[in-house]
């Protein structure tokens, strides 16, 4: 299996936007799915576009209205998030899914657009959205804000030199937030076999298609299945401020 590690370089463009309607009203549950594969200045990846298609179909089957962005540069990702803010504000559940290159530095996860070329950690804020930015664009959802990241959480940059900007403390994400990573801090995410899907994307889609589960049980199922598919090499991590298990992501999942 290849790994989703950042490799350093320079910029470009490429974008594909489309919207799929799910079974529920748009005001109920909405999702933005990003799959970045064709990187211009870092190592291209084989599978994120396929992962995005797999997850999109699985979410649409559960009543999500899904917007898909393939190979988004910074401008396209920013535009997609801005448009998604309004849809999230009218929704009960807003979900963001990212597959591609990621970097976690100064305690912040960044989602790398296809045109990014950071030479140092100081370049990242101007080249890539971070987790806090994504959460801010989901803030209007009334019941659940969920961010799912299938990307590396490594820091490829040397320690900041004296005088470099200090790490900014993470802000509390607020209530009803669930963040699910495909891997632990400091680890790369497994991309899966060429021409296939990442083990995490397969586990996430399989859980959506499976028996309806309360949110905490759903996350446990994704984690267990990812560990099984990776033979213990990939262990998803999560953080949650959701209280109560009444939210069900997959109400139309197959009966047991």
C-alpha positions in Angstrom: 0.0 0.0 0.0 1.2 3.5 -0.7 0.9 6.2 1.9 -0.6 9.7 1.9 2.5 11.7 2.7 3.2 15.3 1.7 6.0 15.9 -0.7 7.1 19.5 -1.3 6.8 21.5 -4.6 4.7 24.3 -6.4 1.1 25.1 -7.9 -1.8 24.5 -10.4 -5.5 24.0 -11.2 -8.1 21.4 -11.9 -11.6 21.1 -10.7 -14.8 19.0 -11.1 -18.0 20.1 -9.3 -21.2 18.1 -9.2 -24.2 17.8 -7.0 -26.1 14.6 -6.1 -29.5 14.6 -4.5 -30.2 12.2 -1.7 -33.5 10.9 -0.4 -33.9 13.5 2.4 -34.7 17.2 2.0 -31.7 19.4 1.4 -32.4 21.1 4.8 -32.0 17.8 6.7 -28.5 16.5 5.8 -25.9 17.9 3.5 -22.3 16.8 2.6 -19.3 18.2 0.8 -16.9 15.6 -0.4 -13.4 16.5 -1.7 -11.1 14.0 -3.4 -7.7 15.4 -4.4 -5.6 13.1 -6.6 -3.8 15.1 -9.4 -1.3 17.0 -7.3 1.0 19.3 -9.3 3.8 20.0 -7.0 3.6 17.1 -4.5 3.4 13.4 -5.1 0.1 12.6 -7.0 -2.2 10.0 -5.3 -4.0 7.1 -7.0 -7.2 6.7 -5.2 -8.8 9.8 -3.6 -11.1 10.6 -6.6 -12.4 7.0 -6.4 -12.7 7.3 -2.6 -14.8 10.5 -3.2 -17.1 8.7 -5.6 -17.5 5.7 -3.2 -18.3 7.9 -0.2 -20.6 10.2 -2.3 -22.7 7.2 -3.4 -22.9 5.9 0.1 -23.9 9.2 1.6 -26.5 9.9 -1.1 -28.1 6.5 -0.3 -28.6 7.7 3.3 -30.4 10.9 2.3 -27.6 13.3 2.0 -27.5 16.0 -0.6 -23.9 15.7 -1.7 -21.6 18.2 -3.4 -18.4 16.7 -4.9 -15.2 18.5 -5.7 -12.4 16.5 -7.5 -8.9 17.8 -7.7 -9.6 21.1 -6.0 -7.0 23.9 -6.0 -7.1 26.4 -3.2 -9.5 28.7 -5.0 -11.9 25.8 -5.8 -11.7 24.5 -2.2 -12.4 27.9 -0.8 -15.3 28.5 -3.1 -16.8 25.1 -2.3 -16.5 25.7 1.4 -18.1 29.2 1.1 -21.0 27.8 -0.9 -21.4 24.9 1.6 -21.7 27.3 4.5 -25.2 28.4 3.4 -26.3 24.8 2.8 -25.0 23.8 6.2 -26.8 26.6 7.9 -30.1 25.3 6.7 -29.3 21.7 7.6 -29.6 19.5 10.7 -26.5 17.5 9.8 -23.5 18.8 7.8 -20.7 16.5 6.9 -17.4 17.3 5.2 -15.2 14.5 3.8 -11.6 15.0 2.5 -9.4 12.4 0.8 -5.9 13.6 -0.3 -2.7 14.9 1.1 -2.6 16.2 4.6 -0.1 17.9 7.0 -0.4 18.3 10.7 2.0 21.0 12.0 2.0 23.4 14.9 -0.9 21.2 16.2 -3.1 22.0 13.2 -4.3 19.6 10.5 -4.2 21.2 7.0 -5.9 19.8 3.9 -3.7 20.2 0.9 -5.1 21.5 -2.4 -3.7 20.2 -5.6 -1.8 23.4 -6.4 -0.1 23.8 -3.0 3.7 24.0 -2.8 4.6 24.8 0.8 8.3 25.2 1.5 7.8 25.5 5.2 5.1 25.3 7.8 4.8 29.1 7.7 3.5 28.8 4.1 0.5 26.6 4.9 -2.0 29.2 6.2 -1.9 30.9 2.8 -2.0 27.7 0.8 -4.4 25.3 2.5 -7.5 25.3 4.7 -7.1 23.9 8.2 -9.5 22.0 10.3 -10.7 25.1 12.2 -11.6 26.7 8.9 -13.7 23.7 7.8 -15.5 23.6 11.1 -16.3 27.3 10.9 -18.1 26.6 7.5 -20.2 23.9 9.1 -21.1 26.0 12.1 -24.8 26.6 11.2 -25.9 22.9 11.2 -28.3 22.5 14.1 -27.7 18.8 15.2 -24.3 17.6 14.0 -21.1 19.0 12.4 -19.0 16.1 11.2 -15.6 16.3 9.6 -14.0 13.1 8.2 -10.4 13.3 7.0 -8.6 10.5 5.2 -5.1 12.1 4.9 -1.7 12.0 6.6 -1.2 13.7 9.9 2.6 13.9 9.6 4.7 17.1 9.9 7.3 17.1 7.1 8.8 20.4 8.1 11.8 21.0 10.4 11.1 22.5 13.8 10.5 26.3 13.6 13.6 28.4 13.8 13.9 31.0 16.6 11.5 33.8 15.8 9.1 31.7 13.8 5.4 32.1 14.6 4.4 30.1 17.6 1.9 27.3 17.5 -1.6 28.7 18.0 -3.6 26.9 20.6 -6.6 25.0 19.2 -9.9 26.5 19.9 -12.8 24.4 21.4 -14.8 23.1 18.4 -18.2 23.9 20.0 -21.1 21.5 20.7 -22.3 18.7 18.5 -19.0 18.3 16.6 -17.5 15.0 15.6 -14.0 14.8 13.9 -12.9 11.4 12.5 -9.4 10.9 11.2 -8.3 7.8 9.2 -5.1 7.7 11.2 -3.4 8.8 14.4 -1.3 12.0 14.9 2.1 11.7 13.4 1.2 8.9 11.0 0.5 8.6 7.3 -2.8 7.3 6.0 -2.9 4.2 3.8 -4.0 4.9 0.3 -4.9 1.4 -0.7 -4.0 -0.6 -3.8 -3.7 1.3 -7.1 -7.0 1.3 -8.9 -8.9 0.7 -5.7 -10.0 2.6 -2.6 -8.4 3.4 0.7 -9.2 1.0 3.5 -10.7 3.8 5.5 -13.0 4.9 2.7 -14.1 1.3 2.2 -14.8 1.0 5.9 -16.7 4.3 6.1 -18.9 3.4 3.0 -19.5 -0.2 4.4 -20.7 1.2 7.7 -23.1 3.6 5.9 -24.5 0.6 4.0 -24.7 -1.6 7.0 -27.4 -1.8 9.8 -28.5 1.6 11.1 -26.3 2.6 14.1 -26.2 5.4 16.6 -23.4 7.8 16.0 -21.0 6.4 18.6 -21.6 2.8 17.4 -21.1 3.9 13.8 -17.7 5.5 14.5 -16.7 2.3 16.4 -17.7 0.2 13.4 -15.6 2.3 11.0 -12.6 2.1 13.3 -12.9 -1.7 13.8 -13.3 -2.3 10.1 -10.4 0.0 9.2 -8.1 -1.9 11.6 -9.3 -5.2 10.2 -8.7 -4.1 6.5 -5.2 -2.7 7.3 -4.3 -5.7 9.6 -3.7 -3.2 12.4 -1.6 -0.7 10.4 -4.2 2.0 10.4 -6.1 3.0 13.5 -8.6 5.9 13.0 -8.8 8.5 15.7 -11.7 10.7 16.6 -12.8 13.6 18.8 -16.4 14.3 19.7 -18.4 16.9 21.7 -21.7 15.1 20.7 -23.7 14.1 23.8 -26.3 11.4 23.4 -26.5 8.6 20.7 -29.8 9.4 19.0 -28.2 10.7 15.8 -28.2 8.0 13.1 -26.1 8.7 10.0 -27.4 5.6 8.1 -31.1 5.3 8.6 -31.5 3.6 5.3 -28.8 1.0 5.9 -29.4 -2.7 5.3 -31.2 -4.5 8.1 -29.1 -7.0 10.0 
